[in-house]
């Protein structure tokens, strides 16, 4: 018989220890990976929230500028505030109406560079006086004069006693000359209080916003800077970290069922991604769309219109046209029926225009009652046809307000691409043709020549 070779066996107890240590090491490694992943997710969430806070401040500032621009561009504002000092008009328009429309706490007008034209205050700003805010207004006026934009609108944060205000202001603009009227200034102020912060939380998905005057003890915050660059307050928030809700469940499940952990994390990530995409879509829509008419706002219209023009510059010059449209006697509608009816008339007009445009056409609101259309792959003859269809449809489709029809007409200027034109030049040419249409009697289409 052959002699069996000697073999060594590992004791069961030792084998159990080895398996136990391997399992323990696997659990520790898995838990470490999960903790690292969740910490990374927390950091991403924190960074995203920080970006959202800054974006919210930017969008709120732009909203205030858009609201004020309607009045600084209105010649009647200059007439009623500066020339006539019509207190009743100021109270009903640039005062209470404008404050209610934009949720601001005060509206102030300055004439002759340093004199109070009016100062209308809401409940939260009753303790303010013109003398108390005038230095800040002068600082904002100086900042406005440094801007190279047509409207010279400026905004900034200021502190009065224990309150922080966001103020947006700009000079009155001569509609004909499209230039600032020296010595005039219109401003809106809103107090950054709990109500304002609650609106930011709701509108921009922020959490536990608080205003502090010292950064001590704050972990997540941003400094609120005056135009001078000095910090006047600090805005803090509390991030909702995913790990606080997930870690206890993850640890328990990882010990028992690794596969279940993976599935749960996958579902959570998908939901987080879906929520993020939905929110980004919403922010994009708010940043590119006119809040009243729901068509492209001026900034986005100029951006996509310029992109389209650059593409057509390499093609036939005559295949790119621009229309500028302006509702005739629109200020009379506001004066006779009120701004709420005027707002509805603007929406009605925009919807009529869209009916006569193609999906490839670019339509946007570029001013108070002024709109523009980019017509790619369209020659001058076809552009005139489109403009006349819009003009006819507007004239034939009255706007009904309180069971009474209001008849609208529109004047349209047309320009066509030449070799070296930029979109701003095309709009300027169409705008000049539009003014010719106004001078020739309105409700007509005029080609730039």
Helices and strands as residue ranges (DSSP letters): H 12-72, H 75-78, I 79-83, H 87-90, I 91-95, H 96-102, E 106-111, E 115-121, G 123-125, H 130-146, E 154-160, E 163-170, E 173-174, E 179-180, E 185-191, H 194-204, E 210-212, E 221-225, E 231-236, H 242-256, H 258-288, H 298-312, G 317-319, E 320-327, H 330-337, H 339-355, E 362-365, E 370-376, H 380-396, E 399-401, E 404-406, E 410-416, H 423-439, E 445-447
